[in-house]
Amino acid sequence: MVSRQFWPEIGKVVVSEQSHQVLVNLSRTIHRSSDDLVKPPGDVRFQRLNIHDLWLFSAFYDKISNKNLVRIFGLQDTELNDPVMCYLIEANETYRIYGTRQLLVDYHGNRLRVVSFECEINPTSKPNFVSLTFTSENTLPTNSLEVLYSLPSQRNFTVCYAALFNFTNYRQIIQNVEFNRVLGAEHFFVYNMSISSATDIVLRHYQKRGLMTVIQWPLPASEIHYNGQVLAINDCVYRNKGISKYVVIQDTDEFIIPNHHDTWGDLIHEINQDYDLKNNCSTSHEQIGTYIVESTFFQEMPTREEFSEIKQHYFISDRDETMFQRCSLTVFTNLVRMNQTFGDARQKSIVRPEMVLFPDVHTTIVHRPSATDVLVNESLALVHHQRFYSASGSILDTSSLRFKDAVIPLVRRTLYSLSKQGLQF
């Protein structure tokens, strides 16, 4: 490898023109389609680090503690610890620098785990592509990732779902998307590992409307916890950094429902006000990176007598009841929940992408410097997990019915559109 220039502050070495051209051709092959257009996000794929059990997925420009860097997410064998070399293509040259790695807290005894690599760059640098090799190897990389940069703010709330595996319950997606739109969701990210043809029709419907981004999720190996959901969540949050003010992390059978507010925005506004009052500072809420919401299981329907009483407080027509059944709107039918709420392994979060370093399924693994989290009081909001868990100690909770009249028209319009595409309900 011929070195032509060296920057001691980050160990930057410009590679030979021949090596630069090899890597440029590699990036063109991987990232450009036949019409020479950069592929959309849905076409990203896992790429292997040469012949090793290490798979790269996405790369982002990042800045932490006044350090500018390219951050790369992937999966690797737990035993791998070889130092890595980063090759970055910028303008008309390629340079290489030493990288560092950090394994995320997502082990669970599996062979593969989530990894984040950092390649520090100069403040004025803006590389287009990055590749990795092990420093012990005298060879060029066989991978190339496009470096993604933050875009101007576009929305307030984005929902990130965990990876869909052998997923067939397309009605659940319709229910979740339309309910969350009422609460303030403007866009949804789905990681598609394997789904039914009917589910694919639903996802394509939302894609065409500009409401959803579907990223293909062909895991290169199965020895990773829960279909690599921690990697998918980190990828999703980083893709929305700068674009979305908040990211809601949840599954398709979960709903973060305010008890008194009409939207997530109104809920967060009150939480921020309470936080400022508690800390006697009008700007202290700016430190909040994660809003943690406790969860419980909504697992049974009310008795006939209980439902009759509920209808005295909420107008539920026969047509509404038919819709509940037709589209399996369990959020409006399964109103009996456990009286116990769960934190830790069951809670869900709303995060501010620029304030979290490594988000997780239930809360944030690592915040950025000076950022913190806040536990949302159960009286303000709760995660309604529509799944059977335990029948002991249950109470009736009708808080979701406050949103019925706003949700059902959206569901009806979606069903009408999907029925024209041949999907039967």
C-alpha positions as CSV (number, residue, x, y, z in Angstrom):
1,M,0.0,0.0,0.0
2,V,1.5,3.3,-1.1
3,S,1.1,6.3,1.3
4,R,1.2,9.7,-0.2
5,Q,0.2,11.9,2.7
6,F,-0.2,11.7,6.5
7,W,-2.2,13.6,9.1
8,P,-0.8,12.6,12.6
9,E,-3.9,13.9,14.5
10,I,-6.0,11.1,13.3
11,G,-3.5,8.8,11.5
12,K,-4.9,9.6,8.1
13,V,-3.1,8.0,5.2
14,V,-4.0,8.6,1.5
15,V,-3.8,5.3,-0.4
16,S,-2.5,4.9,-3.9
17,E,-4.4,5.9,-7.0
18,Q,-4.8,2.3,-8.0
19,S,-6.3,1.2,-4.7
20,H,-8.5,4.3,-4.7
21,Q,-9.9,3.2,-8.1
22,V,-10.5,-0.3,-7.0
23,L,-12.6,0.9,-4.0
24,V,-14.5,3.4,-6.2
25,N,-15.4,0.6,-8.6
26,L,-16.5,-1.5,-5.7
27,S,-18.8,1.2,-4.3
28,R,-20.3,1.8,-7.7
29,T,-21.0,-2.0,-8.1
30,I,-22.6,-2.2,-4.7
31,H,-24.5,1.0,-4.5
32,R,-25.6,1.8,-8.1
33,S,-28.3,0.2,-10.1
34,S,-28.4,-0.3,-13.9
35,D,-29.6,3.2,-14.5
36,D,-26.8,4.6,-12.3
37,L,-29.1,5.8,-9.6
38,V,-28.3,5.3,-5.9
39,K,-30.5,2.5,-4.5
40,P,-33.3,3.5,-2.1
41,P,-33.0,2.5,1.6
42,G,-35.1,-0.6,1.1
43,D,-32.3,-2.1,-1.0
44,V,-29.5,-2.0,1.7
45,R,-28.0,-5.4,2.4
46,F,-25.6,-6.9,4.9
47,Q,-22.0,-7.0,3.7
48,R,-19.3,-9.3,4.9
49,L,-15.9,-8.0,6.1
50,N,-13.8,-10.0,3.7
51,I,-13.9,-13.7,4.7
52,H,-14.7,-13.1,8.4
53,D,-17.8,-13.7,10.5
54,L,-18.5,-10.0,10.6
55,W,-21.4,-8.4,8.7
56,L,-21.8,-4.6,8.1
57,F,-25.2,-3.0,7.5
58,S,-25.1,0.8,7.6
59,A,-22.9,3.8,8.2
60,F,-23.7,7.3,9.5
61,Y,-21.8,10.5,10.0
62,D,-21.8,11.2,13.8
63,K,-20.3,13.7,16.2
64,I,-19.8,13.0,19.9
65,S,-17.7,15.0,22.5
66,N,-16.4,17.3,19.7
67,K,-15.2,14.2,17.8
68,N,-16.3,13.8,14.2
69,L,-16.6,10.3,13.0
70,V,-18.2,7.7,10.7
71,R,-20.2,5.2,12.8
72,I,-20.8,1.7,11.3
73,F,-23.3,-0.8,12.6
74,G,-23.2,-4.5,12.1
75,L,-23.1,-8.0,13.5
76,Q,-20.0,-9.9,14.5
77,D,-18.8,-13.2,16.1
78,T,-18.4,-12.5,19.8
79,E,-14.8,-13.8,19.8
80,L,-13.6,-11.4,17.1
81,N,-11.4,-8.6,18.5
82,D,-9.0,-7.8,15.7
83,P,-8.3,-4.1,15.2
84,V,-10.0,-2.6,12.1
85,M,-8.9,-0.2,9.4
86,C,-11.3,2.2,7.8
87,Y,-11.1,3.2,4.2
88,L,-13.0,6.3,3.3
89,I,-13.8,7.6,-0.2
90,E,-14.0,11.4,-0.3
91,A,-14.0,13.5,-3.5
92,N,-11.2,12.1,-5.7
93,E,-9.2,10.2,-3.1
94,T,-9.4,7.4,-0.6
95,Y,-7.7,7.5,2.8
96,R,-7.4,5.0,5.6
97,I,-7.4,5.4,9.3
98,Y,-7.5,3.1,12.3
99,G,-11.0,2.4,13.7
100,T,-12.3,1.3,17.1
101,R,-15.2,-1.0,18.0
102,Q,-17.8,-1.2,20.7
103,L,-20.0,-4.2,21.3
104,L,-23.5,-3.4,22.3
105,V,-25.2,-5.0,25.3
106,D,-27.1,-7.5,23.3
107,Y,-25.4,-10.8,23.9
108,H,-27.9,-13.3,25.4
109,G,-25.4,-16.2,24.9
110,N,-25.6,-16.1,21.0
111,R,-22.6,-16.4,18.7
112,L,-23.3,-13.0,17.0
113,R,-23.9,-9.7,18.7
114,V,-24.4,-6.1,17.6
115,V,-21.3,-4.0,17.0
116,S,-20.6,-0.3,16.4
117,F,-17.3,0.8,14.7
118,E,-16.0,4.4,14.9
119,C,-13.8,5.9,12.3
120,E,-12.6,9.4,13.4
121,I,-12.3,12.0,10.7
122,N,-11.2,15.6,10.4
123,P,-13.9,18.2,11.1
124,T,-13.8,19.3,7.4
125,S,-14.0,15.8,6.0
126,K,-17.2,14.5,4.5
127,P,-16.6,11.0,3.1
128,N,-19.2,9.4,0.8
129,F,-18.4,5.7,1.3
130,V,-16.6,3.7,4.0
131,S,-15.1,0.2,4.0
132,L,-13.5,-1.9,6.7
133,T,-10.8,-4.5,6.9
134,F,-8.8,-6.0,9.7
135,T,-5.4,-4.2,10.2
136,S,-3.6,-7.5,10.3
137,E,-4.6,-8.2,6.6
138,N,-2.6,-6.8,3.7
139,T,-5.7,-6.7,1.4
140,L,-8.3,-4.2,0.3
141,P,-11.9,-4.5,1.7
142,T,-14.7,-6.3,-0.1
143,N,-17.4,-4.2,1.5
144,S,-18.6,-0.6,0.8
145,L,-21.2,1.3,2.8
146,E,-22.7,4.7,1.8
147,V,-22.2,7.2,4.6
148,L,-25.6,8.7,5.6
149,Y,-25.8,12.3,6.8
150,S,-28.6,14.0,8.8
151,L,-31.2,15.8,6.7
152,P,-33.2,18.9,7.6
153,S,-36.1,18.3,10.1
154,Q,-39.1,16.8,8.4
155,R,-41.5,15.6,11.1
156,N,-42.1,15.3,14.8
157,F,-42.8,11.6,15.4
158,T,-41.5,8.5,13.6
159,V,-42.3,4.9,14.7
160,C,-39.6,2.2,14.6
161,Y,-40.9,-1.3,14.6
162,A,-38.8,-4.4,15.4
163,A,-38.0,-6.8,12.6
164,L,-41.0,-8.7,11.2
165,F,-40.3,-12.5,11.1
166,N,-42.8,-14.9,9.5
167,F,-45.3,-12.1,10.0
168,T,-48.9,-12.8,8.8
169,N,-51.1,-10.5,11.0
170,Y,-51.5,-7.7,8.5
171,R,-54.6,-6.4,10.4
172,Q,-52.4,-5.7,13.3
173,I,-50.3,-3.4,11.2
174,I,-53.3,-1.5,9.9
175,Q,-54.6,-1.1,13.5
176,N,-51.2,0.1,14.8
177,V,-50.5,2.5,12.0
178,E,-53.9,4.2,12.0
179,F,-54.1,4.5,15.8
180,N,-50.6,5.9,16.0
181,R,-51.3,8.4,13.2
182,V,-54.1,9.8,15.4
183,L,-51.5,10.1,18.3
184,G,-49.1,12.0,16.0
185,A,-47.0,9.5,14.1
186,E,-46.1,10.8,10.7
187,H,-43.9,8.0,9.4
188,F,-43.1,4.3,10.1
189,F,-40.0,2.2,9.6
190,V,-40.4,-1.6,9.1
191,Y,-37.6,-4.1,8.9
192,N,-38.8,-7.0,6.7
193,M,-37.2,-10.4,7.4
194,S,-40.1,-12.5,6.2
195,I,-43.8,-11.6,5.7
196,S,-46.9,-13.0,4.1
197,S,-48.1,-11.9,0.7
198,A,-51.1,-10.1,2.3
199,T,-48.8,-8.3,4.7
200,D,-46.7,-7.2,1.7
201,I,-49.7,-5.7,0.1
202,V,-50.4,-3.6,3.3
203,L,-46.8,-2.4,3.5
204,R,-46.7,-1.5,-0.1
205,H,-49.9,0.5,0.4
206,Y,-48.4,2.6,3.1
207,Q,-45.1,3.0,1.1
208,K,-47.0,4.4,-1.9
209,R,-48.7,6.9,0.4
210,G,-45.3,8.0,1.7
211,L,-46.1,6.9,5.3
212,M,-43.7,4.0,5.5
213,T,-40.1,3.0,4.8
214,V,-39.6,-0.8,4.4
215,I,-36.0,-2.0,4.8
216,Q,-35.2,-5.5,3.8
217,W,-33.7,-7.5,6.6
218,P,-32.0,-10.7,5.2
219,L,-30.0,-11.7,8.3
220,P,-26.7,-13.4,7.2
221,A,-26.9,-15.9,10.1
222,S,-29.5,-17.0,12.7
223,E,-27.3,-17.0,15.8
224,I,-28.3,-13.5,16.9
225,H,-30.8,-12.5,19.6
226,Y,-34.4,-12.0,18.4
227,N,-33.7,-11.5,14.7
228,G,-31.2,-8.7,15.3
229,Q,-33.8,-6.3,16.7
230,V,-31.3,-4.2,18.6
231,L,-29.4,-3.6,15.4
232,A,-32.6,-2.7,13.5
233,I,-33.6,-0.2,16.2
234,N,-30.2,1.5,16.2
235,D,-30.2,1.7,12.4
236,C,-33.7,3.2,12.5
237,V,-32.9,5.8,15.2
238,Y,-29.8,6.9,13.3
239,R,-31.6,7.1,10.0
240,N,-34.1,9.5,11.7
241,K,-31.4,11.7,13.4
242,G,-32.1,15.3,12.4
243,I,-35.1,14.2,10.4
244,S,-37.5,13.4,13.2
245,K,-37.7,15.2,16.5
246,Y,-38.8,12.0,18.3
247,V,-38.7,8.3,17.6
248,V,-41.2,5.9,19.1
249,I,-39.8,2.4,19.6
250,Q,-42.5,-0.3,19.8
251,D,-43.8,-3.5,18.3
252,T,-46.9,-3.8,16.1
253,D,-49.0,-5.1,19.0
254,E,-48.1,-2.2,21.4
255,F,-49.6,1.2,21.8
256,I,-48.3,4.1,23.9
257,I,-51.6,5.7,24.8
258,P,-51.9,8.9,26.8
259,N,-54.6,8.8,29.6
260,H,-55.6,12.4,29.4
261,H,-53.8,14.0,26.4
262,D,-54.9,13.7,22.7
263,T,-51.5,13.3,21.2
264,W,-47.9,12.3,22.0
265,G,-46.9,15.9,21.5
266,D,-49.3,17.2,24.2
267,L,-48.1,14.4,26.5
268,I,-44.4,15.2,26.1
269,H,-45.2,18.9,26.6
270,E,-46.6,18.2,30.0
271,I,-43.8,15.9,31.0
272,N,-41.3,18.6,30.0
273,Q,-43.1,21.2,32.0
274,D,-43.1,18.9,35.1
275,Y,-39.5,18.1,34.6
276,D,-38.6,21.8,34.4
277,L,-40.6,22.6,37.6
278,K,-39.0,19.8,39.5
279,N,-35.5,21.0,38.5
280,N,-36.4,24.6,38.9
281,C,-35.0,25.4,35.4
282,S,-37.1,26.3,32.4
283,T,-34.7,24.5,30.0
284,S,-33.8,21.4,32.0
285,H,-36.1,19.2,29.8
286,E,-33.6,19.8,26.9
287,Q,-31.4,17.2,28.6
288,I,-34.1,14.4,28.3
289,G,-33.1,11.9,25.7
290,T,-35.5,9.1,26.5
291,Y,-39.1,9.1,27.8
292,I,-39.7,5.7,29.4
293,V,-43.3,4.4,29.5
294,E,-44.3,1.4,31.6
295,S,-46.3,-1.4,30.0
296,T,-49.0,-3.9,30.8
297,F,-51.0,-6.6,29.0
298,F,-54.4,-6.0,27.6
299,Q,-55.5,-9.6,27.2
300,E,-59.3,-10.1,27.6
301,M,-62.6,-8.8,26.4
302,P,-65.1,-7.3,28.9
303,T,-68.1,-9.4,29.8
304,R,-71.4,-8.7,28.1
305,E,-72.6,-6.8,31.1
306,E,-69.4,-4.7,31.3
307,F,-69.5,-3.9,27.6
308,S,-73.1,-2.7,28.0
309,E,-72.0,-0.4,30.7
310,I,-69.1,0.8,28.6
311,K,-71.5,1.7,25.8
312,Q,-73.3,4.1,28.1
313,H,-70.2,6.2,28.3
314,Y,-68.9,5.8,24.7
315,F,-71.1,5.7,21.7
316,I,-70.4,2.4,20.0
317,S,-72.7,1.7,17.1
318,D,-73.4,-1.7,15.6
319,R,-71.4,-0.6,12.6
320,D,-68.4,0.2,14.9
321,E,-68.7,-3.3,16.5
322,T,-68.7,-4.8,13.1
323,M,-65.5,-2.9,12.2
324,F,-63.9,-4.0,15.5
325,Q,-64.4,-7.6,14.4
326,R,-63.8,-7.2,10.7
327,C,-60.3,-5.7,11.2
328,S,-59.5,-7.3,14.6
329,L,-59.3,-4.0,16.3
330,T,-58.2,-5.5,19.6
331,V,-57.2,-2.1,21.0
332,F,-60.9,-1.4,21.2
333,T,-62.1,-4.8,22.3
334,N,-59.5,-6.2,24.6
335,L,-60.1,-3.7,27.4
336,V,-59.3,-6.0,30.4
337,R,-55.7,-5.7,31.5
338,M,-53.4,-6.8,34.2
339,N,-53.4,-4.4,37.2
340,Q,-49.6,-4.8,37.3
341,T,-47.4,-2.6,35.2
342,F,-43.9,-3.5,34.0
343,G,-40.7,-1.6,33.7
344,D,-37.3,-2.9,32.6
345,A,-37.9,-5.8,30.3
346,R,-41.4,-4.7,29.2
347,Q,-41.3,-0.9,29.1
348,K,-41.1,1.1,25.8
349,S,-39.5,4.4,25.0
350,I,-39.8,7.6,23.0
351,V,-36.3,8.9,22.2
352,R,-34.7,12.0,20.8
353,P,-32.3,10.7,18.2
354,E,-29.7,13.4,18.7
355,M,-29.5,12.6,22.5
356,V,-29.1,8.8,22.5
357,L,-25.9,6.9,21.5
358,F,-27.2,3.3,21.6
359,P,-31.0,2.9,21.9
360,D,-32.5,-0.5,22.9
361,V,-35.8,-2.4,22.6
362,H,-37.0,-1.2,26.0
363,T,-34.9,1.8,26.9
364,T,-31.6,3.5,26.0
365,I,-28.4,1.5,26.5
366,V,-26.1,4.6,26.4
367,H,-27.1,8.3,26.2
368,R,-24.9,11.0,24.8
369,P,-23.0,13.2,27.2
370,S,-25.3,15.3,29.5
371,A,-28.4,13.5,28.3
372,T,-30.7,11.6,30.7
373,D,-34.0,9.7,30.8
374,V,-37.3,10.3,32.5
375,L,-39.9,7.7,33.7
376,V,-43.4,8.7,32.5
377,N,-45.9,8.5,35.4
378,E,-48.4,5.7,34.9
379,S,-51.2,8.3,35.4
380,L,-50.1,10.1,32.2
381,A,-49.5,7.2,29.8
382,L,-49.2,3.4,29.5
383,V,-48.1,0.9,26.9
384,H,-51.1,-1.1,26.0
385,H,-49.6,-4.5,25.0
386,Q,-52.2,-6.4,23.1
387,R,-51.1,-9.9,24.1
388,F,-52.2,-12.6,26.5
389,Y,-49.7,-12.9,29.4
390,S,-51.5,-13.9,32.6
391,A,-55.1,-13.9,33.7
392,S,-54.5,-13.0,37.3
393,G,-55.3,-9.6,38.8
394,S,-57.2,-7.8,36.1
395,I,-58.9,-4.4,35.8
396,L,-61.1,-2.7,33.1
397,D,-59.3,0.1,31.2
398,T,-61.2,1.9,28.5
399,S,-58.7,4.7,27.8
400,S,-58.2,3.6,24.2
401,L,-61.9,4.3,23.4
402,R,-61.3,8.0,23.6
403,F,-59.6,7.7,20.2
404,K,-62.2,5.5,18.5
405,D,-64.0,8.2,16.5
406,A,-60.7,9.4,15.0
407,V,-59.2,6.0,14.3
408,I,-62.1,4.2,12.7
409,P,-62.5,6.6,9.7
410,L,-58.8,6.1,8.9
411,V,-59.2,2.3,9.1
412,R,-62.3,2.4,6.9
413,R,-60.4,4.4,4.2
414,T,-57.5,2.0,4.3
415,L,-59.7,-1.1,4.1
416,Y,-61.5,0.4,1.1
417,S,-58.2,1.1,-0.7
418,L,-56.8,-2.4,0.1
419,S,-60.0,-4.1,-1.0
420,K,-59.6,-2.5,-4.4
421,Q,-56.2,-4.3,-4.5
422,G,-57.8,-7.6,-3.8
423,L,-57.2,-7.9,-0.1
424,Q,-60.3,-9.4,1.6
425,F,-61.4,-8.6,5.2
